Amino acid sequence: MALIERFTPTLSPITRRRMAVFRANGRARFALWLFSLLFVLSLGAELIANDKPLVIKYQDQWYTPLLVDYPETEFGGFLPTSTDYRDSFVIDEIEAQGWMLWPPIPFAYDTLDRGLRQPAPSPPSTRHWLGTDDQGRDVMARVIYGFRLSVVFALVLTLGSLILGVLVGGIQGYFGGKTDLIGQRLTEIWSGLPVLFLLIILASLVEPNLWWLLGIMLLFSWLGLVDIVRAEFLRARNLEYVRAARALGLPSRLIMWRHVLPNAMVATLTFIPFLFTGAITTLTALDFLGFGLPPGSPSLGELVAQGKNNLQAPWLGVTAFITLSVMLSLLVFIGEGLRDAFDPRHIIAALTAKPERISTTKESVDER
């Protein structure tokens, strides 16, 4: 136990108090728990929705189609091509000399179900829990893969925006003077550009793919953080401990990293969930307009477009609406919880209203 306590990082009293305020917000805590659960489940989308069996036992041998691409000749076929595990010949051959374990949804996001008994888009059934789209693809599988793709895309974009926004805003705010003046004019010009139209133009000039789209959106998404970080650096650059570190000869990069940045991150962290939400919304809008991910990608925006183009299939529009509503609502609730946790007024109110739930010490109060 002593060894564990030695290597366990100790949290400062103010950090513990912020965590307690966040936990006291039941809605934000539940939203964080539910969103984390959905994201973790979506990371294993191939284990939930796939057109390949999870495990095959054939002629007393074990096979893992998710990890290895087996040729058809391995299961009694005649062609050395990749095995189509939905082929009736392959199914009969494997089941005659073994068995297959399928995932709960035996369809991937791009699997075309050629055994539909109704014209696509087909309504929800025991075969397709949320029905199919107009190309015969399982909607539930596309929602799972689309959720994962949207969240991962937003995570990468938010991280890149955070790095650029903190870097540019920190340099402007710490050095001030001409650096701040020139930087402000350049960011004002850049932020005045019509972002959505430029995204559409740039996306139409190149072949759309995930990385091109990420790079194009990263050109503009960091602008919202610059003003926040710049204001915090301007406020902290003249504080006594910063001036003392400068007088002792500490390099500017170390002063910015050790002393100024931690204070600036307090306001920045509260903005991150809303930046995350904006990234998902922009990606969905571009996919809806046809300027986003490549055709066939598991896109939530493409599902919205499917619902608009197929009004006779209301399950498409309802599924897209519920998915986006739940996802964005959870992120907004998490953002509100973080904002309250870093707001001193909410901390004081929580201490007054529920002192038993949020413990504090005299040292932490003095620190504030």
N, C-alpha and C positions, 0 to 999 in steps of 0.2 A: 504493500500500500504506500509505503514511503517513497518507493521508486516511481510509482504512478503519479503521486502528488508532485514529485520533483519535476517530471517532464510534462505535466499538464499545464497549459498556459492559463495564468490567472487573469480574470477579467477585471477591469477597473470598476469602481463603484458606479460611475456614471453609465458605463456600458451595461452593467447588470440592471440598473434602473430602467434603461431604455428597453431592454429585453422584457422586463416585467410589465412595462406599459404596453408593449405589443401583445404580450400574452393576455393582458387584461381585456384587450379588444377581441371579444369572441368571434365577431364576424371576420376580422382579418386573420385570426388564428385558424379558423375553419377553412377560409379560402386558401391559405398557404398549404394546409394539409391536403385539401382536395386537389389543388393544382399540382402539387408535387406527386401525389399518387397517380393522377392521370398521365403526367409526363413520364414517370418511371414505367408505367404500363406501356406507353407508346414506344419507349425505347426498345421494348421487346416485341415490336409489331410483327416481325417475321414468325414469332412463336404463337401469335394470336390469329393472324390472317395470312394465309399463304396457300399457293396452289401446289406445294410440294409437301409430302408427308414429313413429319418430324423424325420418325424412326421407321425403318423397314427391316424385317427379318425375313430373309429369302434363302432357302436351301441351307438353313442352319448358319447363315452369315448375317452380320448386322451391317446396315447401311444408314448413313446420315445425309439425306439429299440436301439439307440446308447448308452443309459445309462442303460437300463434294458433288461435282456435276458428273453423274454417272451416265455412260452411253446406254442406249437402248439394248445393245447386245448383252449387257450385264444381266438383263431380266428376260432373256429368251427372245429378244427382238432380232431384226435382220439388218437394221441400219445403225452405223456407228455415230449417230447424232444424239443430242441431249434427249433424255427420256421425258416424254410427256406422261406424267403420272395420272392424268385424267383420261388417257386413252383406254377404252374398254379392253383392248387386248392386253395392255400392260397390267391393268387392274386384275383381270381374270388370271393372268399368269402368276402374279405375286400372291394373290389370295389362294391359289391352288397349292402353293408350296411354302406359304408363310402368312404374314399379315403386315398391315400398315397402320401407323398411328397418325391421324390427321390432326391439324390444329382445330380449335373451335370454329373458325371460319375458314372453310377450304377454298378460299379465293384470295388472290393477291390484288393489289390496287389496279393492276393492268390486265387482269384475267378476264377474257371474254367468255361468258357463259353461253355456249352454243346449245345447251339443253333447255332453254327457256320454253315454257309452255304458252307464254303470252308474249306479244310484241314488246320490245323494249321501248320506253322504260316500263318495267314490270313493277307491280305494287309489292309492299312488304309481305313476306311469307316465311315459313319455317326454313326455306332454302336460302333466302336473302332477307335478313332481319329488317333492313331498312330499304328493301327494294333494290332496283338497278337503275342506272342512268340510261340515256338514250343510245349508248353503245353496248349495253349488256354487261357493264361492270358493276361489281358489288359496291353499294354505297357505303356500307359499314366499313369495309376494308379501306376505301378511299378516305373516309373520315379519320380513321386511326392513323394512316400514313400521312395524311394532310396535316393533322394536328402536330405530329412529330416534326414534320418538315417546317411548319410555320414557327414552332417554338425554337427549334435549333437555329433557324435563319434569324429570328429576332434576337436570340442570345448572342450570336456572333456579331450582328450589326450593333447591338447595344454595347458590347465590349469594345468594338472598334470606335464607336462614337464617343464612349467614355474616355478612351485614351487620347483621341484627337482633341476633344473638347477641353479636357483638363490641361493638356499640353499648351494649347493656344491661349486659353483663358488665363492659365497660370503665368505664362510669360508676359502677357499684357499687363496683368494686375501687379506682378511683383516688380517689374522694372519701370512701369509707368512712363511718363514723359512722351518722347517721340515714338517709342515702341508701342505704347498704348494707343496713341493718336492714330498712327498709321494702321495698326492692327484693327482698330475700331472701324475706320473708313473702309478697309478691305472686307471685313466681315459684314458690314452694312450693305455694301454693293452685292456681295455674294448671296446674302439672305434675301435681297430684294428680287432675285431672279424667280420666275414662275417654276417652282420645283416640279410639280406634277407634269407640266408640259415638257420640261426638259427631260424628265425621266421617260416620257413616252417617245420623244424624239430620239434619245440615245438608245433606248431599247429597240427601236425600229431600225437603227442603223447597223446593229450587230446581231448575230445569231443569239437568241435569248438562252441563257443557262443560269444556273444558280450563282456562280461566281461573278459573272458579268453583272447580274442584277444587284448582287451584294455590293460590288464596287461602285456602281452608279449611285445607289442609295446612300452609300457611305460619304459621298461627296457633299451631301447636304444635311444628313441627320445629326451631325455633331454641333451644328450651329446653336441649337437650343441650350446647350450646356455652357457655352462660352461666357455669356453674360453673368450666369450664376457664379462660376468659378472666378471670373475676373473681379466681381464685387467682393468675394470673400478674400481674395489675395490683396486687393486694395485696402481692405479693412485691417488685415493682419500684418501687412508689411511694416507698419509703424508701431506695432506693439512693442513693449519694453523687452520682452525676451527675444524677439526677432532682432531688434536693434543691438541687444547685447551679444547675440551670436555673430552678427555682422562685425561688431567692434572687435571681437576675439579673432577675427580673420577666417571664420568658417566660410567655405565657398558657397556661392549663391545656390548652386544645385543641391547642396546638402541642406541648406536652410529651407529651401522650398520643399524638399522631400520630407525632412524630419519635423519641421516646426509649423510650416504654413499649410501644407497639403492636408494633414489630418483634420484641421479645422474647416477647410474648404469642402472636404468630403461629406461633412454632416449635411449640408444643404444639397449636395450633389446626389447623395444616395436616395433622398426623398423624391428626386426627379426621375430616377432610373425606371421604376415600374411604368410610368406614363410614357417614357421613351420606348419602352418595350411594347406597350400597347400600340403606339403609333407605328412601329415597324410592322406589326402584324396587320394593322389596318391598311397601310400603304401596299403591302404585298398582296393582300386580298383584292384591293381596288385595281391594281395593275393586272392581276390574273383575270379579274372580271372583265376588264377592257380588252384583254387579249395581248397585252404587252409584257406579261410577266414570265413565268416559268415556261419551259418548252411544252408543247402539246403532249398530253398523256401523263404529265406529272400529277401526283396526288395533291391537287391544289384545292383549297377551300374556296378561293375566288372562282375557279372554274365550276365548282359545284353550285355556287350562287348563280352563275350564268346559265347553268343547266336548268335550274329552277325557273329562271326568267323565260327561257326558250321553250319550256315544257310545262305550261300552266295546267295542262290536263293531268300532270303527275305532281300533285301538291306535296308529296312526301319529300321531293327533292328540295323545294324551297323551305319547307318546315325544318328539315334536317340541317340545312346550312344556317338558318336563322338561329336555331337552338344551339348549335355548336359554337358559332361566333359569339352569341350572347353570353353563354356560360363562360367561355374562355376570357372574354374581355371584362366581364363583370368580376370574375375572380381576381384578375390582375389589378383592377381598379380598387377592389377591397384591400388587397395586399398593399397597394400604394398608399391608401389612406392610413392603414395601420403604421406603415413606416413613417409617414409624415407626422402622425401624432406622437410616435415614439421619440422623434428627434425634436419635437416642439417643446420648449421649456414650459409653456403655459399649460399644455396637457399633462405634463409630468406633475406640476404643482397641483393641478385640479385632481389628478388621480391620487396623489398622496393625501389630499384633504378628504376626498370622498371614500377611498378604500385603503387606509393605511396598512391594514393587515395583509393586503395582497401585494403591496409594493414596499418592501423594506428598504430602509436607507440608514445610513450611518452619519454621525456628526462629521466625519472626515469628508464624505461625499458631498454633504451640504456645503461645507466650507470650500470644497473644490469648485462648486458652481459659483 
